[in-house]
Amino acid sequence: MNEPHTNRATLLDAQLRFAEIALDAYIDAYAQGAKMYWAMWGPMGQMGIDAVEVMQNTQHHYLEHLRDTAEERIEAWSRARS
């Protein structure tokens, strides 16, 4: 009976680890490249750099919320198994 909860928790944990490692690195790498591109425009590119920073911060906050939600679900499933 607890098998589906265990499988879901395992899958959610794997997704959480992926988000922590790969997506954080991807977001930062993309933002770095985009900032370099906009920096080539000189002062006119500052608005683009600001937009990229907003996007980067928004994505990191979203991943943080996703992690918190996933951890809460894993804890709830663990309590339900007990």
N, C-alpha and C positions, 0 to 999 in steps of 0.2 A: 504494500500500500504506500509506503514511503518512497518507493523507487522513482516515481515521476518528480517528486520534490528534490531528491538527490541529483537526478539528471539535470533538472533546471538550475539548481544551485551550482553545479559543476560548469555548465555552459555559461551561466552568468559570470562566474568567477573568471573563466577564460576570456570572455569578452571584456571584462573589467581590466584584466592584465594587458590585453591588447591595446585598450584605450590609453592606459597609463604609459606604455612604452612607444608604440608605433604612432598613434595619433598625435600625441604631444610633440614628438619629433617632427612629424609631417607638418603640423601647423607652424612650428617655429621655422622650419626650413623654407616653407612657402612664403612666410612673412618676411624672412630675411631676403629672399630673392626679389620679392615685390618691392621692398624698401630700397634695395639697390637700384632697381629699375627707375623708381620715382626720384631717387637722388640724382640720377643723370639729368633730370630736367631742371636741376638747380632750385632756386627759390620757388618756381612755379610748381614743382613736384611735392612741396611740403603738404599740400592738402591730400595728395595721394598717400603719402607716408602716414599721415594722421588717420586716414581711413583704414589703412592696413593694420595699424596698431589697435584701432577699435575692433576690427574683425578678429584679430589675434586674441585680444582680451575676452571678447564675447565667446569665442570658441573654447578657450580655456575654462571660463566660468561654466559653460554648458557641460563640458567633460567632468568638471568637479561635481556639478549637480547630478550628473549621470552616475558617477562613482558612488556618491552618497546614497542615492536611491537604490542602487544595486546592492550595496553593503547592507542596507536596511532590509531588503528582500531576502538576502542570504541569511541574515540573523533571524528573520521571522520564520523562514523555512526550517532553520536549525531548531528553533524553539518548538515548532509544530511537530518535529520528529521526536522530540523528547517526551 
